[in-house]
Amino acid sequence: METDQKPQTLYRCKRCRRIVAAQENVILHKQGEGERCFKWKKRGAPLDGDKKPECSSIFVEPMKWMHAVQEGHVEEKLWCLGCKARLGSFNWAGMQCSCGAWVNPAFQLHKSRIDESTA
């Protein structure tokens, strides 16, 4: 009997390789308009409208390893349990993604601090 399972994507701390999230924990958001969202009433060169903004982070649901969340903080940085590397931050009121979209509540892991692997 053949099982038709998709390989699961895991997100690991880049420094110690500890699993910090899985694809099922990721919260998708509608992509914003990039720099237009940040250039409020500012003069400057016209923005490149064809260029799609890229998200530099992923947003996840709150998890047990996030001690600051469990302790009741409203906003704080997220640290790896294994090596204490800073992985991102959270804010119950929400925060703006690098693509310009607002996500709330926001539990943000920076892609530069985590590795994506399939298992």
Summary of the structure (lengths in Angstrom):
residues: 119
radius of gyration: 16.6
end to end distance: 20.5
largest distance: 63.2
contacts: 295
relative contact order: 0.30
helix: 12%
strand: 33%
